[in-house]
Amino acid sequence: GTHFSRPNSDAAQRKAIRVIKAKGGKVVFDIDYRPNLWGLAGHAEGFERYVKSDRVSAQLKSVLPDCDLIVG
């Protein structure tokens, strides 16, 4: 999920999903939620494993319909 935290990497991931789905492939999504990489905690606060964010939740939920397996 961290790859969806920045606009350019989000666009690249979504393109990869479209390409693999068009070819009949499967998408495995590892949520890998790290608040510090979403700008919700400082890098010195990497131990912070959960910070509630409606923005992050909405962003990650938008990917779920295209996924065949979700882990994390």
CHARMM internal coordinates of N, CA and C (Angstrom, degrees):
IC EDIT
DIST 1 N 1 CA 1.4327
DIST 1 CA 1 C 1.5089
ANGL 1 N 1 CA 1 C 113.03
DIST 1 C 2 N 1.3241
ANGL 1 CA 1 C 2 N 117.14
DIHE 1 N 1 CA 1 C 2 N -25.07
DIST 2 N 2 CA 1.4533
ANGL 1 C 2 N 2 CA 120.48
DIHE 1 CA 1 C 2 N 2 CA -179.05
DIST 2 CA 2 C 1.5250
ANGL 2 N 2 CA 2 C 111.28
DIHE 1 C 2 N 2 CA 2 C -58.98
DIST 2 C 3 N 1.3252
ANGL 2 CA 2 C 3 N 117.92
DIHE 2 N 2 CA 2 C 3 N -30.44
DIST 3 N 3 CA 1.4629
ANGL 2 C 3 N 3 CA 121.20
DIHE 2 CA 2 C 3 N 3 CA -179.76
DIST 3 CA 3 C 1.5228
ANGL 3 N 3 CA 3 C 112.61
DIHE 2 C 3 N 3 CA 3 C -66.41
DIST 3 C 4 N 1.3221
ANGL 3 CA 3 C 4 N 117.41
DIHE 3 N 3 CA 3 C 4 N -13.04
DIST 4 N 4 CA 1.4606
ANGL 3 C 4 N 4 CA 120.78
DIHE 3 CA 3 C 4 N 4 CA 177.75
DIST 4 CA 4 C 1.5252
ANGL 4 N 4 CA 4 C 111.63
DIHE 3 C 4 N 4 CA 4 C -94.61
DIST 4 C 5 N 1.3250
ANGL 4 CA 4 C 5 N 118.05
DIHE 4 N 4 CA 4 C 5 N 5.35
DIST 5 N 5 CA 1.4632
ANGL 4 C 5 N 5 CA 121.92
DIHE 4 CA 4 C 5 N 5 CA -174.78
DIST 5 CA 5 C 1.5266
ANGL 5 N 5 CA 5 C 113.94
DIHE 4 C 5 N 5 CA 5 C -81.94
DIST 5 C 6 N 1.3058
ANGL 5 CA 5 C 6 N 118.21
DIHE 5 N 5 CA 5 C 6 N -13.94
DIST 6 N 6 CA 1.4673
ANGL 5 C 6 N 6 CA 121.95
DIHE 5 CA 5 C 6 N 6 CA -179.90
DIST 6 CA 6 C 1.5325
ANGL 6 N 6 CA 6 C 108.92
DIHE 5 C 6 N 6 CA 6 C -127.40
DIST 6 C 7 N 1.3234
ANGL 6 CA 6 C 7 N 118.24
DIHE 6 N 6 CA 6 C 7 N 143.42
DIST 7 N 7 CA 1.4714
ANGL 6 C 7 N 7 CA 121.11
DIHE 6 CA 6 C 7 N 7 CA -174.90
DIST 7 CA 7 C 1.5288
ANGL 7 N 7 CA 7 C 115.10
DIHE 6 C 7 N 7 CA 7 C -54.38
DIST 7 C 8 N 1.3236
ANGL 7 CA 7 C 8 N 118.37
DIHE 7 N 7 CA 7 C 8 N -46.34
DIST 8 N 8 CA 1.4698
ANGL 7 C 8 N 8 CA 119.68
DIHE 7 CA 7 C 8 N 8 CA -177.15
DIST 8 CA 8 C 1.5208
ANGL 8 N 8 CA 8 C 112.36
DIHE 7 C 8 N 8 CA 8 C -67.36
DIST 8 C 9 N 1.3197
ANGL 8 CA 8 C 9 N 116.97
DIHE 8 N 8 CA 8 C 9 N -43.61
DIST 9 N 9 CA 1.4676
ANGL 8 C 9 N 9 CA 118.61
DIHE 8 CA 8 C 9 N 9 CA 179.76
DIST 9 CA 9 C 1.5278
ANGL 9 N 9 CA 9 C 110.50
DIHE 8 C 9 N 9 CA 9 C -72.35
DIST 9 C 10 N 1.3240
ANGL 9 CA 9 C 10 N 117.78
DIHE 9 N 9 CA 9 C 10 N -31.51
DIST 10 N 10 CA 1.4666
ANGL 9 C 10 N 10 CA 121.39
DIHE 9 CA 9 C 10 N 10 CA 174.62
DIST 10 CA 10 C 1.5260
ANGL 10 N 10 CA 10 C 109.56
DIHE 9 C 10 N 10 CA 10 C -59.95
DIST 10 C 11 N 1.3231
ANGL 10 CA 10 C 11 N 116.67
DIHE 10 N 10 CA 10 C 11 N -48.99
DIST 11 N 11 CA 1.4657
ANGL 10 C 11 N 11 CA 120.89
DIHE 10 CA 10 C 11 N 11 CA -179.71
DIST 11 CA 11 C 1.5234
ANGL 11 N 11 CA 11 C 111.28
DIHE 10 C 11 N 11 CA 11 C -61.19
DIST 11 C 12 N 1.3218
ANGL 11 CA 11 C 12 N 117.54
DIHE 11 N 11 CA 11 C 12 N -41.16
DIST 12 N 12 CA 1.4672
ANGL 11 C 12 N 12 CA 121.31
DIHE 11 CA 11 C 12 N 12 CA 179.48
DIST 12 CA 12 C 1.5245
ANGL 12 N 12 CA 12 C 111.11
DIHE 11 C 12 N 12 CA 12 C -64.68
DIST 12 C 13 N 1.3324
ANGL 12 CA 12 C 13 N 117.01
DIHE 12 N 12 CA 12 C 13 N -42.04
DIST 13 N 13 CA 1.4685
ANGL 12 C 13 N 13 CA 120.54
DIHE 12 CA 12 C 13 N 13 CA 179.60
DIST 13 CA 13 C 1.5239
ANGL 13 N 13 CA 13 C 111.06
DIHE 12 C 13 N 13 CA 13 C -65.28
DIST 13 C 14 N 1.3231
ANGL 13 CA 13 C 14 N 116.47
DIHE 13 N 13 CA 13 C 14 N -42.50
DIST 14 N 14 CA 1.4704
ANGL 13 C 14 N 14 CA 120.05
DIHE 13 CA 13 C 14 N 14 CA 179.93
DIST 14 CA 14 C 1.5269
ANGL 14 N 14 CA 14 C 111.09
DIHE 13 C 14 N 14 CA 14 C -65.51
DIST 14 C 15 N 1.3298
ANGL 14 CA 14 C 15 N 116.76
DIHE 14 N 14 CA 14 C 15 N -36.73
DIST 15 N 15 CA 1.4656
ANGL 14 C 15 N 15 CA 119.90
DIHE 14 CA 14 C 15 N 15 CA 176.26
DIST 15 CA 15 C 1.5259
ANGL 15 N 15 CA 15 C 110.10
DIHE 14 C 15 N 15 CA 15 C -65.17
DIST 15 C 16 N 1.3165
ANGL 15 CA 15 C 16 N 117.04
DIHE 15 N 15 CA 15 C 16 N -43.75
DIST 16 N 16 CA 1.4668
ANGL 15 C 16 N 16 CA 120.73
DIHE 15 CA 15 C 16 N 16 CA 178.48
DIST 16 CA 16 C 1.5281
ANGL 16 N 16 CA 16 C 110.66
DIHE 15 C 16 N 16 CA 16 C -59.99
DIST 16 C 17 N 1.3210
ANGL 16 CA 16 C 17 N 116.76
DIHE 16 N 16 CA 16 C 17 N -40.36
DIST 17 N 17 CA 1.4704
ANGL 16 C 17 N 17 CA 120.70
DIHE 16 CA 16 C 17 N 17 CA 178.29
DIST 17 CA 17 C 1.5239
ANGL 17 N 17 CA 17 C 109.98
DIHE 16 C 17 N 17 CA 17 C -62.77
DIST 17 C 18 N 1.3339
ANGL 17 CA 17 C 18 N 117.38
DIHE 17 N 17 CA 17 C 18 N -45.93
DIST 18 N 18 CA 1.4724
ANGL 17 C 18 N 18 CA 120.44
DIHE 17 CA 17 C 18 N 18 CA 179.72
DIST 18 CA 18 C 1.5236
ANGL 18 N 18 CA 18 C 111.21
DIHE 17 C 18 N 18 CA 18 C -60.47
DIST 18 C 19 N 1.3306
ANGL 18 CA 18 C 19 N 116.51
DIHE 18 N 18 CA 18 C 19 N -43.36
DIST 19 N 19 CA 1.4654
ANGL 18 C 19 N 19 CA 120.87
DIHE 18 CA 18 C 19 N 19 CA -178.29
DIST 19 CA 19 C 1.5242
ANGL 19 N 19 CA 19 C 110.67
DIHE 18 C 19 N 19 CA 19 C -64.16
DIST 19 C 20 N 1.3178
ANGL 19 CA 19 C 20 N 117.44
DIHE 19 N 19 CA 19 C 20 N -48.85
DIST 20 N 20 CA 1.4679
ANGL 19 C 20 N 20 CA 119.88
DIHE 19 CA 19 C 20 N 20 CA -176.90
DIST 20 CA 20 C 1.5243
ANGL 20 N 20 CA 20 C 111.38
DIHE 19 C 20 N 20 CA 20 C -66.76
DIST 20 C 21 N 1.3468
ANGL 20 CA 20 C 21 N 117.23
DIHE 20 N 20 CA 20 C 21 N -38.24
DIST 21 N 21 CA 1.4656
ANGL 20 C 21 N 21 CA 120.00
DIHE 20 CA 20 C 21 N 21 CA 178.75
DIST 21 CA 21 C 1.5295
ANGL 21 N 21 CA 21 C 110.47
DIHE 20 C 21 N 21 CA 21 C -66.11
DIST 21 C 22 N 1.3334
ANGL 21 CA 21 C 22 N 117.23
DIHE 21 N 21 CA 21 C 22 N -39.00
DIST 22 N 22 CA 1.4646
ANGL 21 C 22 N 22 CA 121.53
DIHE 21 CA 21 C 22 N 22 CA 179.18
DIST 22 CA 22 C 1.5227
ANGL 22 N 22 CA 22 C 111.42
DIHE 21 C 22 N 22 CA 22 C -63.28
DIST 22 C 23 N 1.3212
ANGL 22 CA 22 C 23 N 116.82
DIHE 22 N 22 CA 22 C 23 N -27.40
DIST 23 N 23 CA 1.4623
ANGL 22 C 23 N 23 CA 121.36
DIHE 22 CA 22 C 23 N 23 CA 179.53
DIST 23 CA 23 C 1.5243
ANGL 23 N 23 CA 23 C 112.13
DIHE 22 C 23 N 23 CA 23 C -93.89
DIST 23 C 24 N 1.3325
ANGL 23 CA 23 C 24 N 116.42
DIHE 23 N 23 CA 23 C 24 N 7.96
DIST 24 N 24 CA 1.4553
ANGL 23 C 24 N 24 CA 120.48
DIHE 23 CA 23 C 24 N 24 CA 177.84
DIST 24 CA 24 C 1.5163
ANGL 24 N 24 CA 24 C 114.45
DIHE 23 C 24 N 24 CA 24 C 83.59
DIST 24 C 25 N 1.3125
ANGL 24 CA 24 C 25 N 116.75
DIHE 24 N 24 CA 24 C 25 N 11.60
DIST 25 N 25 CA 1.4602
ANGL 24 C 25 N 25 CA 120.50
DIHE 24 CA 24 C 25 N 25 CA -178.65
DIST 25 CA 25 C 1.5153
ANGL 25 N 25 CA 25 C 113.25
DIHE 24 C 25 N 25 CA 25 C -80.21
DIST 25 C 26 N 1.2948
ANGL 25 CA 25 C 26 N 115.11
DIHE 25 N 25 CA 25 C 26 N 173.06
DIST 26 N 26 CA 1.4641
ANGL 25 C 26 N 26 CA 123.34
DIHE 25 CA 25 C 26 N 26 CA 179.92
DIST 26 CA 26 C 1.5260
ANGL 26 N 26 CA 26 C 109.41
DIHE 25 C 26 N 26 CA 26 C -108.30
DIST 26 C 27 N 1.3207
ANGL 26 CA 26 C 27 N 115.41
DIHE 26 N 26 CA 26 C 27 N 149.09
DIST 27 N 27 CA 1.4615
ANGL 26 C 27 N 27 CA 121.52
DIHE 26 CA 26 C 27 N 27 CA 179.36
DIST 27 CA 27 C 1.5238
ANGL 27 N 27 CA 27 C 109.16
DIHE 26 C 27 N 27 CA 27 C -115.79
DIST 27 C 28 N 1.3219
ANGL 27 CA 27 C 28 N 115.51
DIHE 27 N 27 CA 27 C 28 N 123.30
DIST 28 N 28 CA 1.4612
ANGL 27 C 28 N 28 CA 122.29
DIHE 27 CA 27 C 28 N 28 CA 174.67
DIST 28 CA 28 C 1.5236
ANGL 28 N 28 CA 28 C 106.69
DIHE 27 C 28 N 28 CA 28 C -108.09
DIST 28 C 29 N 1.3096
ANGL 28 CA 28 C 29 N 116.21
DIHE 28 N 28 CA 28 C 29 N 126.91
DIST 29 N 29 CA 1.4622
ANGL 28 C 29 N 29 CA 121.87
DIHE 28 CA 28 C 29 N 29 CA -175.76
DIST 29 CA 29 C 1.5205
ANGL 29 N 29 CA 29 C 110.15
DIHE 28 C 29 N 29 CA 29 C -116.56
DIST 29 C 30 N 1.3363
ANGL 29 CA 29 C 30 N 115.50
DIHE 29 N 29 CA 29 C 30 N 115.13
DIST 30 N 30 CA 1.4620
ANGL 29 C 30 N 30 CA 121.57
DIHE 29 CA 29 C 30 N 30 CA 174.57
DIST 30 CA 30 C 1.5236
ANGL 30 N 30 CA 30 C 106.69
DIHE 29 C 30 N 30 CA 30 C -96.87
DIST 30 C 31 N 1.3068
ANGL 30 CA 30 C 31 N 117.45
DIHE 30 N 30 CA 30 C 31 N 111.13
DIST 31 N 31 CA 1.4605
ANGL 30 C 31 N 31 CA 121.70
DIHE 30 CA 30 C 31 N 31 CA -174.85
DIST 31 CA 31 C 1.5231
ANGL 31 N 31 CA 31 C 111.79
DIHE 30 C 31 N 31 CA 31 C -57.48
DIST 31 C 32 N 1.3142
ANGL 31 CA 31 C 32 N 119.09
DIHE 31 N 31 CA 31 C 32 N -41.26
DIST 32 N 32 CA 1.4663
ANGL 31 C 32 N 32 CA 123.04
DIHE 31 CA 31 C 32 N 32 CA 172.60
DIST 32 CA 32 C 1.5296
ANGL 32 N 32 CA 32 C 111.94
DIHE 31 C 32 N 32 CA 32 C 42.91
DIST 32 C 33 N 1.3120
ANGL 32 CA 32 C 33 N 116.42
DIHE 32 N 32 CA 32 C 33 N 51.93
DIST 33 N 33 CA 1.4672
ANGL 32 C 33 N 33 CA 121.84
DIHE 32 CA 32 C 33 N 33 CA -175.88
DIST 33 CA 33 C 1.5214
ANGL 33 N 33 CA 33 C 111.45
DIHE 32 C 33 N 33 CA 33 C -74.67
DIST 33 C 34 N 1.3190
ANGL 33 CA 33 C 34 N 115.59
DIHE 33 N 33 CA 33 C 34 N 118.18
DIST 34 N 34 CA 1.4664
ANGL 33 C 34 N 34 CA 122.71
DIHE 33 CA 33 C 34 N 34 CA 178.00
DIST 34 CA 34 C 1.5256
ANGL 34 N 34 CA 34 C 107.85
DIHE 33 C 34 N 34 CA 34 C -129.76
DIST 34 C 35 N 1.3193
ANGL 34 CA 34 C 35 N 116.90
DIHE 34 N 34 CA 34 C 35 N 101.03
DIST 35 N 35 CA 1.4674
ANGL 34 C 35 N 35 CA 120.26
DIHE 34 CA 34 C 35 N 35 CA -175.66
DIST 35 CA 35 C 1.5261
ANGL 35 N 35 CA 35 C 114.43
DIHE 34 C 35 N 35 CA 35 C -52.79
DIST 35 C 36 N 1.3190
ANGL 35 CA 35 C 36 N 117.59
DIHE 35 N 35 CA 35 C 36 N -35.37
DIST 36 N 36 CA 1.4632
ANGL 35 C 36 N 36 CA 118.56
DIHE 35 CA 35 C 36 N 36 CA -178.17
DIST 36 CA 36 C 1.5240
ANGL 36 N 36 CA 36 C 111.99
DIHE 35 C 36 N 36 CA 36 C -65.92
DIST 36 C 37 N 1.3246
ANGL 36 CA 36 C 37 N 118.60
DIHE 36 N 36 CA 36 C 37 N -29.20
DIST 37 N 37 CA 1.4594
ANGL 36 C 37 N 37 CA 120.98
DIHE 36 CA 36 C 37 N 37 CA 179.26
DIST 37 CA 37 C 1.5237
ANGL 37 N 37 CA 37 C 112.45
DIHE 36 C 37 N 37 CA 37 C -81.73
DIST 37 C 38 N 1.3171
ANGL 37 CA 37 C 38 N 116.85
DIHE 37 N 37 CA 37 C 38 N -11.09
DIST 38 N 38 CA 1.4668
ANGL 37 C 38 N 38 CA 122.29
DIHE 37 CA 37 C 38 N 38 CA 174.40
DIST 38 CA 38 C 1.5273
ANGL 38 N 38 CA 38 C 110.36
DIHE 37 C 38 N 38 CA 38 C -97.24
DIST 38 C 39 N 1.3212
ANGL 38 CA 38 C 39 N 117.56
DIHE 38 N 38 CA 38 C 39 N 4.51
DIST 39 N 39 CA 1.4561
ANGL 38 C 39 N 39 CA 121.54
DIHE 38 CA 38 C 39 N 39 CA -179.80
DIST 39 CA 39 C 1.5168
ANGL 39 N 39 CA 39 C 113.81
DIHE 38 C 39 N 39 CA 39 C 77.36
DIST 39 C 40 N 1.3306
ANGL 39 CA 39 C 40 N 117.32
DIHE 39 N 39 CA 39 C 40 N 18.94
DIST 40 N 40 CA 1.4635
ANGL 39 C 40 N 40 CA 121.75
DIHE 39 CA 39 C 40 N 40 CA -177.91
DIST 40 CA 40 C 1.5160
ANGL 40 N 40 CA 40 C 112.80
DIHE 39 C 40 N 40 CA 40 C -97.75
DIST 40 C 41 N 1.3052
ANGL 40 CA 40 C 41 N 116.95
DIHE 40 N 40 CA 40 C 41 N -12.06
DIST 41 N 41 CA 1.4677
ANGL 40 C 41 N 41 CA 122.51
DIHE 40 CA 40 C 41 N 41 CA 178.35
DIST 41 CA 41 C 1.5238
ANGL 41 N 41 CA 41 C 106.47
DIHE 40 C 41 N 41 CA 41 C -149.25
DIST 41 C 42 N 1.3002
ANGL 41 CA 41 C 42 N 116.90
DIHE 41 N 41 CA 41 C 42 N 152.21
DIST 42 N 42 CA 1.4591
ANGL 41 C 42 N 42 CA 120.10
DIHE 41 CA 41 C 42 N 42 CA 178.81
DIST 42 CA 42 C 1.5181
ANGL 42 N 42 CA 42 C 111.29
DIHE 41 C 42 N 42 CA 42 C -71.86
DIST 42 C 43 N 1.3153
ANGL 42 CA 42 C 43 N 116.64
DIHE 42 N 42 CA 42 C 43 N 161.84
DIST 43 N 43 CA 1.4660
ANGL 42 C 43 N 43 CA 120.26
DIHE 42 CA 42 C 43 N 43 CA -179.52
DIST 43 CA 43 C 1.5212
ANGL 43 N 43 CA 43 C 111.87
DIHE 42 C 43 N 43 CA 43 C -64.17
DIST 43 C 44 N 1.2959
ANGL 43 CA 43 C 44 N 117.63
DIHE 43 N 43 CA 43 C 44 N -26.48
DIST 44 N 44 CA 1.4634
ANGL 43 C 44 N 44 CA 120.25
DIHE 43 CA 43 C 44 N 44 CA 176.42
DIST 44 CA 44 C 1.5265
ANGL 44 N 44 CA 44 C 111.16
DIHE 43 C 44 N 44 CA 44 C -75.72
DIST 44 C 45 N 1.3355
ANGL 44 CA 44 C 45 N 115.41
DIHE 44 N 44 CA 44 C 45 N -6.94
DIST 45 N 45 CA 1.4627
ANGL 44 C 45 N 45 CA 120.75
DIHE 44 CA 44 C 45 N 45 CA -179.79
DIST 45 CA 45 C 1.5277
ANGL 45 N 45 CA 45 C 110.86
DIHE 44 C 45 N 45 CA 45 C -108.28
DIST 45 C 46 N 1.3226
ANGL 45 CA 45 C 46 N 117.15
DIHE 45 N 45 CA 45 C 46 N 32.55
DIST 46 N 46 CA 1.4555
ANGL 45 C 46 N 46 CA 121.64
DIHE 45 CA 45 C 46 N 46 CA -179.01
DIST 46 CA 46 C 1.5106
ANGL 46 N 46 CA 46 C 113.58
DIHE 45 C 46 N 46 CA 46 C -60.99
DIST 46 C 47 N 1.3274
ANGL 46 CA 46 C 47 N 116.73
DIHE 46 N 46 CA 46 C 47 N -19.36
DIST 47 N 47 CA 1.4619
ANGL 46 C 47 N 47 CA 121.18
DIHE 46 CA 46 C 47 N 47 CA 177.88
DIST 47 CA 47 C 1.5205
ANGL 47 N 47 CA 47 C 111.00
DIHE 46 C 47 N 47 CA 47 C -70.81
DIST 47 C 48 N 1.3097
ANGL 47 CA 47 C 48 N 116.98
DIHE 47 N 47 CA 47 C 48 N -15.94
DIST 48 N 48 CA 1.4641
ANGL 47 C 48 N 48 CA 122.69
DIHE 47 CA 47 C 48 N 48 CA -179.26
DIST 48 CA 48 C 1.5296
ANGL 48 N 48 CA 48 C 107.31
DIHE 47 C 48 N 48 CA 48 C -72.99
DIST 48 C 49 N 1.3227
ANGL 48 CA 48 C 49 N 117.29
DIHE 48 N 48 CA 48 C 49 N 100.98
DIST 49 N 49 CA 1.4633
ANGL 48 C 49 N 49 CA 121.73
DIHE 48 CA 48 C 49 N 49 CA -173.06
DIST 49 CA 49 C 1.5176
ANGL 49 N 49 CA 49 C 114.35
DIHE 48 C 49 N 49 CA 49 C -85.32
DIST 49 C 50 N 1.3348
ANGL 49 CA 49 C 50 N 117.27
DIHE 49 N 49 CA 49 C 50 N -17.90
DIST 50 N 50 CA 1.4596
ANGL 49 C 50 N 50 CA 119.14
DIHE 49 CA 49 C 50 N 50 CA 179.47
DIST 50 CA 50 C 1.5149
ANGL 50 N 50 CA 50 C 110.22
DIHE 49 C 50 N 50 CA 50 C -146.21
DIST 50 C 51 N 1.3063
ANGL 50 CA 50 C 51 N 115.37
DIHE 50 N 50 CA 50 C 51 N 125.81
DIST 51 N 51 CA 1.4568
ANGL 50 C 51 N 51 CA 123.21
DIHE 50 CA 50 C 51 N 51 CA 171.14
DIST 51 CA 51 C 1.5199
ANGL 51 N 51 CA 51 C 105.03
DIHE 50 C 51 N 51 CA 51 C -132.92
DIST 51 C 52 N 1.3185
ANGL 51 CA 51 C 52 N 117.12
DIHE 51 N 51 CA 51 C 52 N 120.87
DIST 52 N 52 CA 1.4603
ANGL 51 C 52 N 52 CA 120.91
DIHE 51 CA 51 C 52 N 52 CA -178.03
DIST 52 CA 52 C 1.5213
ANGL 52 N 52 CA 52 C 110.34
DIHE 51 C 52 N 52 CA 52 C -64.36
DIST 52 C 53 N 1.3356
ANGL 52 CA 52 C 53 N 115.43
DIHE 52 N 52 CA 52 C 53 N 135.47
DIST 53 N 53 CA 1.4591
ANGL 52 C 53 N 53 CA 120.78
DIHE 52 CA 52 C 53 N 53 CA 178.17
DIST 53 CA 53 C 1.5234
ANGL 53 N 53 CA 53 C 109.08
DIHE 52 C 53 N 53 CA 53 C -152.99
DIST 53 C 54 N 1.3238
ANGL 53 CA 53 C 54 N 116.56
DIHE 53 N 53 CA 53 C 54 N 116.54
DIST 54 N 54 CA 1.4642
ANGL 53 C 54 N 54 CA 120.48
DIHE 53 CA 53 C 54 N 54 CA 176.55
DIST 54 CA 54 C 1.5241
ANGL 54 N 54 CA 54 C 110.69
DIHE 53 C 54 N 54 CA 54 C -64.47
DIST 54 C 55 N 1.3265
ANGL 54 CA 54 C 55 N 116.97
DIHE 54 N 54 CA 54 C 55 N -34.14
DIST 55 N 55 CA 1.4663
ANGL 54 C 55 N 55 CA 121.08
DIHE 54 CA 54 C 55 N 55 CA 179.59
DIST 55 CA 55 C 1.5260
ANGL 55 N 55 CA 55 C 110.87
DIHE 54 C 55 N 55 CA 55 C -63.85
DIST 55 C 56 N 1.3170
ANGL 55 CA 55 C 56 N 116.87
DIHE 55 N 55 CA 55 C 56 N -46.79
DIST 56 N 56 CA 1.4640
ANGL 55 C 56 N 56 CA 120.70
DIHE 55 CA 55 C 56 N 56 CA 179.71
DIST 56 CA 56 C 1.5244
ANGL 56 N 56 CA 56 C 109.95
DIHE 55 C 56 N 56 CA 56 C -65.80
DIST 56 C 57 N 1.3148
ANGL 56 CA 56 C 57 N 116.83
DIHE 56 N 56 CA 56 C 57 N -43.49
DIST 57 N 57 CA 1.4677
ANGL 56 C 57 N 57 CA 120.34
DIHE 56 CA 56 C 57 N 57 CA 179.26
DIST 57 CA 57 C 1.5212
ANGL 57 N 57 CA 57 C 110.82
DIHE 56 C 57 N 57 CA 57 C -57.88
DIST 57 C 58 N 1.3278
ANGL 57 CA 57 C 58 N 117.29
DIHE 57 N 57 CA 57 C 58 N -46.31
DIST 58 N 58 CA 1.4645
ANGL 57 C 58 N 58 CA 120.99
DIHE 57 CA 57 C 58 N 58 CA 179.80
DIST 58 CA 58 C 1.5263
ANGL 58 N 58 CA 58 C 111.00
DIHE 57 C 58 N 58 CA 58 C -63.46
DIST 58 C 59 N 1.3147
ANGL 58 CA 58 C 59 N 116.90
DIHE 58 N 58 CA 58 C 59 N -42.14
DIST 59 N 59 CA 1.4651
ANGL 58 C 59 N 59 CA 121.54
DIHE 58 CA 58 C 59 N 59 CA -180.00
DIST 59 CA 59 C 1.5307
ANGL 59 N 59 CA 59 C 110.74
DIHE 58 C 59 N 59 CA 59 C -61.32
DIST 59 C 60 N 1.3225
ANGL 59 CA 59 C 60 N 116.63
DIHE 59 N 59 CA 59 C 60 N -47.96
DIST 60 N 60 CA 1.4637
ANGL 59 C 60 N 60 CA 119.95
DIHE 59 CA 59 C 60 N 60 CA -178.56
DIST 60 CA 60 C 1.5240
ANGL 60 N 60 CA 60 C 111.65
DIHE 59 C 60 N 60 CA 60 C -69.86
DIST 60 C 61 N 1.3178
ANGL 60 CA 60 C 61 N 117.39
DIHE 60 N 60 CA 60 C 61 N -38.95
DIST 61 N 61 CA 1.4699
ANGL 60 C 61 N 61 CA 120.62
DIHE 60 CA 60 C 61 N 61 CA 178.26
DIST 61 CA 61 C 1.5238
ANGL 61 N 61 CA 61 C 111.66
DIHE 60 C 61 N 61 CA 61 C -61.58
DIST 61 C 62 N 1.3208
ANGL 61 CA 61 C 62 N 117.50
DIHE 61 N 61 CA 61 C 62 N -30.54
DIST 62 N 62 CA 1.4655
ANGL 61 C 62 N 62 CA 120.34
DIHE 61 CA 61 C 62 N 62 CA -179.15
DIST 62 CA 62 C 1.5266
ANGL 62 N 62 CA 62 C 112.21
DIHE 61 C 62 N 62 CA 62 C -67.76
DIST 62 C 63 N 1.3083
ANGL 62 CA 62 C 63 N 117.53
DIHE 62 N 62 CA 62 C 63 N -18.72
DIST 63 N 63 CA 1.4620
ANGL 62 C 63 N 63 CA 122.45
DIHE 62 CA 62 C 63 N 63 CA -179.37
DIST 63 CA 63 C 1.5361
ANGL 63 N 63 CA 63 C 111.42
DIHE 62 C 63 N 63 CA 63 C -89.48
DIST 63 C 64 N 1.3101
ANGL 63 CA 63 C 64 N 117.04
DIHE 63 N 63 CA 63 C 64 N -28.14
DIST 64 N 64 CA 1.4672
ANGL 63 C 64 N 64 CA 121.92
DIHE 63 CA 63 C 64 N 64 CA -171.37
DIST 64 CA 64 C 1.5257
ANGL 64 N 64 CA 64 C 115.47
DIHE 63 C 64 N 64 CA 64 C -54.88
DIST 64 C 65 N 1.3380
ANGL 64 CA 64 C 65 N 120.61
DIHE 64 N 64 CA 64 C 65 N -40.19
DIST 65 N 65 CA 1.4679
ANGL 64 C 65 N 65 CA 118.86
DIHE 64 CA 64 C 65 N 65 CA -178.55
DIST 65 CA 65 C 1.5266
ANGL 65 N 65 CA 65 C 114.50
DIHE 64 C 65 N 65 CA 65 C -59.31
DIST 65 C 66 N 1.3212
ANGL 65 CA 65 C 66 N 117.53
DIHE 65 N 65 CA 65 C 66 N -25.06
DIST 66 N 66 CA 1.4677
ANGL 65 C 66 N 66 CA 121.11
DIHE 65 CA 65 C 66 N 66 CA -179.35
DIST 66 CA 66 C 1.5220
ANGL 66 N 66 CA 66 C 113.52
DIHE 65 C 66 N 66 CA 66 C -90.31
DIST 66 C 67 N 1.3188
ANGL 66 CA 66 C 67 N 117.33
DIHE 66 N 66 CA 66 C 67 N 0.78
DIST 67 N 67 CA 1.4662
ANGL 66 C 67 N 67 CA 121.11
DIHE 66 CA 66 C 67 N 67 CA -175.23
DIST 67 CA 67 C 1.5252
ANGL 67 N 67 CA 67 C 111.98
DIHE 66 C 67 N 67 CA 67 C -96.96
DIST 67 C 68 N 1.3200
ANGL 67 CA 67 C 68 N 115.20
DIHE 67 N 67 CA 67 C 68 N 142.71
DIST 68 N 68 CA 1.4606
ANGL 67 C 68 N 68 CA 121.44
DIHE 67 CA 67 C 68 N 68 CA 176.87
DIST 68 CA 68 C 1.5203
ANGL 68 N 68 CA 68 C 111.44
DIHE 67 C 68 N 68 CA 68 C -96.50
DIST 68 C 69 N 1.3208
ANGL 68 CA 68 C 69 N 116.93
DIHE 68 N 68 CA 68 C 69 N -26.64
DIST 69 N 69 CA 1.4614
ANGL 68 C 69 N 69 CA 122.52
DIHE 68 CA 68 C 69 N 69 CA 178.26
DIST 69 CA 69 C 1.5202
ANGL 69 N 69 CA 69 C 107.81
DIHE 68 C 69 N 69 CA 69 C -145.61
DIST 69 C 70 N 1.3289
ANGL 69 CA 69 C 70 N 116.39
DIHE 69 N 69 CA 69 C 70 N 132.37
DIST 70 N 70 CA 1.4591
ANGL 69 C 70 N 70 CA 121.69
DIHE 69 CA 69 C 70 N 70 CA 179.99
DIST 70 CA 70 C 1.5163
ANGL 70 N 70 CA 70 C 108.23
DIHE 69 C 70 N 70 CA 70 C -121.78
DIST 70 C 71 N 1.3361
ANGL 70 CA 70 C 71 N 116.28
DIHE 70 N 70 CA 70 C 71 N 128.22
DIST 71 N 71 CA 1.4661
ANGL 70 C 71 N 71 CA 121.59
DIHE 70 CA 70 C 71 N 71 CA 178.05
DIST 71 CA 71 C 1.5207
ANGL 71 N 71 CA 71 C 108.67
DIHE 70 C 71 N 71 CA 71 C -127.85
DIST 71 C 72 N 1.3039
ANGL 71 CA 71 C 72 N 115.77
DIHE 71 N 71 CA 71 C 72 N 167.53
DIST 72 N 72 CA 1.4405
ANGL 71 C 72 N 72 CA 119.36
DIHE 71 CA 71 C 72 N 72 CA 174.32
DIST 72 CA 72 C 1.4759
ANGL 72 N 72 CA 72 C 113.07
DIHE 71 C 72 N 72 CA 72 C 117.19
END
COOR INIT
IC SEED 1 N 1 CA 1 C
IC BUILD
